[in-house]
């Protein structure tokens, strides 16, 4: 039995036209300031680092850029208690998997 292919995120990069202002939030956060290309594995990727290094900020921006709600939920279930996320998602380029007709993914 062959499982249906699943879409996945292959990599995250900053858009080329994004200004990297080191003192402006969120570009002053280490995870964002040093971001060039974050390669993600098809099955699992761990984001590891000290508190305050930007793991959650980056993950939240990826989720918003993909179309998910900033506060959790799903693509079809949106709610908001207050806007607390950064505009980082506007500066990210998501490299998604692509569907190849001959092998189904």
C-alpha positions as CSV (number, residue, x, y, z in Angstrom):
1,X,0.0,0.0,0.0
2,X,1.5,3.3,-1.1
3,X,0.7,6.3,1.1
4,X,-0.5,9.5,-0.5
5,X,2.3,12.1,-0.8
6,X,2.1,14.9,1.6
7,X,3.1,18.5,0.9
8,X,6.1,19.7,2.9
9,X,8.3,22.6,3.4
10,X,11.8,22.1,2.0
11,X,13.5,25.3,3.0
12,X,13.0,28.9,4.3
13,X,15.0,31.9,3.1
14,X,14.7,35.6,3.5
15,X,13.5,37.3,0.3
16,X,16.4,39.0,-1.5
17,X,14.8,42.4,-1.3
18,X,14.4,42.2,2.5
19,X,16.4,44.8,4.3
20,X,18.5,43.3,7.1
21,X,18.4,46.1,9.7
22,X,20.3,44.6,12.6
23,X,18.7,46.8,15.3
24,X,15.1,46.6,14.1
25,X,12.8,43.8,15.3
26,X,12.7,41.0,14.2
27,X,16.0,41.3,12.3
28,X,17.9,41.9,15.6
29,X,17.0,38.3,16.7
30,X,19.9,35.8,16.2
31,X,17.7,33.2,14.3
32,X,16.6,35.9,11.8
33,X,19.8,37.9,11.6
34,X,21.9,34.8,10.7
35,X,19.2,33.3,8.4
36,X,20.4,32.5,4.9
37,X,18.8,29.1,4.0
38,X,17.1,26.9,6.6
39,X,16.9,23.4,5.0
40,X,14.1,21.3,6.5
41,X,13.9,17.5,6.4
42,X,10.8,15.9,4.9
43,X,9.9,13.9,8.0
44,X,11.1,16.0,11.0
45,X,13.2,19.1,11.8
46,X,14.3,20.3,15.2
47,X,14.8,23.9,16.1
48,X,17.2,24.0,19.0
49,X,18.6,27.0,20.8
50,X,18.8,29.1,23.9
51,X,15.8,31.1,25.1
52,X,15.3,34.3,23.2
53,X,17.2,33.3,20.1
54,X,14.1,33.5,17.9
55,X,12.9,29.9,17.4
56,X,9.3,30.7,18.2
57,X,9.4,33.9,16.2
58,X,10.7,32.1,13.1
59,X,8.3,29.2,13.5
60,X,5.3,31.6,13.9
61,X,6.4,33.6,10.8
62,X,6.7,30.3,8.7
63,X,3.2,29.3,9.8
64,X,1.7,32.6,8.8
65,X,3.6,32.7,5.5
66,X,2.1,29.2,4.8
67,X,-1.4,30.5,5.5
68,X,-2.0,29.3,9.1
69,X,-3.3,31.4,11.9
70,X,-0.7,33.2,14.1
71,X,-2.3,31.9,17.3
72,X,-2.7,28.3,16.2
73,X,-5.5,26.3,14.8
74,X,-5.7,25.4,11.1
75,X,-6.0,27.1,7.8
76,X,-9.8,27.0,8.1
77,X,-10.1,27.9,11.8
78,X,-9.0,31.5,12.4
79,X,-9.3,33.4,15.6
80,X,-7.4,36.3,17.2
81,X,-7.2,37.6,20.7
82,X,-4.7,40.3,19.9
83,X,-2.1,40.9,17.2
84,X,1.2,39.9,18.7
85,X,3.2,38.5,15.8
86,X,6.0,40.3,13.8
87,X,5.9,41.1,10.1
88,X,8.7,38.6,9.5
89,X,6.4,36.4,7.5
90,X,6.3,39.1,4.8
91,X,10.1,38.7,4.4
92,X,10.2,34.9,4.1
93,X,10.3,32.8,0.9
94,X,9.0,29.3,1.5
95,X,10.4,26.5,-0.7
96,X,7.7,23.9,-0.9
97,X,7.7,20.4,-2.3
98,X,6.4,20.1,-5.9
99,X,4.2,17.5,-7.5
100,X,5.9,15.5,-10.2
101,X,3.3,13.8,-12.5
102,X,5.1,10.6,-13.1
103,X,5.7,9.6,-9.5
104,X,2.9,11.4,-7.7
105,X,4.8,13.9,-5.6
